[in-house]
Amino acid sequence: MAILILIATILLPPLGVAAKHGLSGTTLLNLVLTLLGFIPGLIHGLYVNYAR
C-alpha cells in the first residue's frame, strides 16, 4: 500500500496526501500549493507523507 501512496503523491500530490491523511487541512494546503505550482505541492506531499 505504501508504494501506491508514493506513486499517487508523485503523480498528483493532493491525492497522495488525501489517501494517507483523509480530507483535512493538510490536504487543503497541499491542494493550494499544487495549484500555485506543481513542485511546491510535490515537496509538501512527500514531506507530510514520509518525513513525519
Backbone as JSON, one array per atom type, in Angstrom:
{
  "sequence": "MAILILIATILLPPLGVAAKHGLSGTTLLNLVLTLLGFIPGLIHGLYVNYAR",
  "N": [[0.82, -1.2, 0.0], [1.99, 1.23, 0.64], [3.63, 1.83, -1.53], [1.78, 2.47, -3.49], [0.67, 4.82, -2.48], [2.93, 6.44, -2.59], [3.34, 6.58, -5.38], [0.95, 7.83, -6.13], [1.31, 10.25, -4.8], [3.47, 11.34, -6.17], [2.46, 11.6, -8.79], [0.0, 13.02, -8.51], [-0.09, 15.14, -6.14], [-2.1, 16.08, -4.12], [-3.88, 13.91, -4.07], [-2.33, 11.78, -3.09], [-1.77, 12.74, -0.51], [-4.35, 12.97, 0.54], [-5.09, 10.29, 0.5], [-3.58, 9.22, 2.53], [-3.95, 10.9, 4.78], [-6.59, 11.66, 4.81], [-9.44, 13.84, 4.15], [-8.44, 16.67, 5.12], [-7.07, 19.6, 6.75], [-4.43, 19.49, 5.97], [-4.57, 18.27, 3.48], [-6.01, 20.21, 2.08], [-4.2, 22.37, 2.18], [-2.14, 21.24, 0.68], [-3.42, 21.0, -1.78], [-3.79, 23.71, -2.47], [-1.08, 24.52, -2.64], [-0.28, 22.9, -4.76], [-1.84, 23.92, -6.83], [-0.72, 26.44, -7.04], [1.78, 25.82, -7.95], [3.34, 23.0, -9.27], [5.67, 21.81, -8.16], [6.02, 22.89, -5.46], [3.74, 21.69, -4.26], [4.34, 18.99, -4.62], [6.7, 18.7, -3.08], [5.69, 19.33, -0.52], [3.79, 17.29, -0.28], [5.4, 14.96, -0.28], [6.84, 15.48, 2.01], [4.89, 15.54, 4.13], [3.91, 12.97, 3.97], [6.09, 11.24, 4.27], [8.22, 12.25, 5.84], [7.46, 12.71, 8.4]],
  "CA": [[0.0, 0.0, 0.0], [2.86, 2.41, 0.71], [4.13, 2.16, -2.86], [0.69, 3.13, -4.22], [0.58, 6.19, -1.97], [4.08, 7.14, -3.14], [3.07, 6.84, -6.79], [-0.11, 8.84, -6.17], [1.88, 11.52, -4.35], [4.32, 11.87, -7.23], [1.65, 11.97, -9.95], [-0.99, 14.02, -8.13], [0.18, 15.27, -4.71], [-3.25, 16.09, -3.19], [-4.45, 12.57, -3.98], [-1.5, 11.01, -2.17], [-1.95, 13.25, 0.86], [-5.7, 12.6, 0.96], [-5.14, 8.84, 0.72], [-2.94, 8.89, 3.81], [-4.41, 11.74, 5.89], [-8.01, 11.99, 4.69], [-9.73, 15.21, 3.73], [-8.17, 17.52, 6.28], [-6.38, 20.84, 6.44], [-3.2, 19.15, 5.27], [-4.93, 18.04, 2.08], [-6.37, 21.51, 1.5], [-2.95, 23.11, 1.99], [-1.44, 20.63, -0.44], [-4.15, 21.36, -3.0], [-3.45, 25.1, -2.78], [0.3, 24.56, -3.08], [-0.2, 22.28, -6.08], [-2.41, 24.86, -7.79], [0.24, 27.53, -7.21], [2.91, 25.27, -8.68], [3.4, 21.56, -9.02], [6.82, 21.46, -7.33], [5.72, 23.08, -4.02], [2.79, 20.66, -3.84], [5.05, 17.72, -4.56], [7.59, 18.73, -1.91], [4.84, 19.25, 0.68], [3.21, 15.96, -0.23], [6.42, 14.0, 0.14], [7.19, 15.78, 3.4], [3.87, 15.13, 5.1], [3.69, 11.53, 3.92], [7.24, 10.38, 4.56], [9.24, 12.8, 6.74], [6.94, 12.77, 9.76]],
  "C": [[0.86, 1.26, 0.0], [3.36, 2.81, -0.67], [3.04, 2.85, -3.68], [0.51, 4.57, -3.77], [1.74, 7.02, -2.5], [3.85, 7.5, -4.6], [2.01, 7.92, -6.94], [0.43, 10.21, -5.77], [2.74, 12.15, -5.44], [3.49, 12.35, -8.42], [0.67, 13.09, -9.66], [-0.91, 14.2, -6.61], [-1.04, 15.33, -3.8], [-3.9, 14.71, -3.03], [-3.65, 11.71, -3.02], [-1.66, 11.43, -0.73], [-3.33, 12.85, 1.38], [-5.81, 11.11, 1.24], [-4.56, 8.47, 2.08], [-3.55, 9.64, 4.99], [-5.89, 12.06, 5.84], [-8.19, 13.42, 4.23], [-9.62, 16.13, 4.94], [-7.52, 18.82, 5.81], [-5.09, 20.6, 5.68], [-3.46, 18.93, 3.79], [-5.28, 19.34, 1.39], [-5.12, 22.35, 1.24], [-2.18, 22.55, 0.79], [-2.11, 20.96, -1.76], [-3.82, 22.79, -3.43], [-2.02, 25.2, -3.3], [0.46, 23.96, -4.48], [-0.78, 23.21, -7.15], [-1.48, 26.04, -8.05], [1.46, 27.09, -8.02], [3.08, 23.81, -8.31], [4.52, 21.19, -8.03], [6.57, 21.73, -5.84], [4.75, 22.04, -3.48], [3.44, 19.31, -3.7], [5.96, 17.64, -3.33], [6.78, 18.59, -0.62], [4.25, 17.85, 0.82], [4.19, 14.9, 0.23], [6.8, 14.21, 1.6], [6.15, 15.24, 4.37], [3.64, 13.62, 5.08], [4.87, 10.71, 4.41], [8.26, 10.96, 5.52], [8.75, 12.85, 8.18], [6.73, 11.39, 10.29]]
}
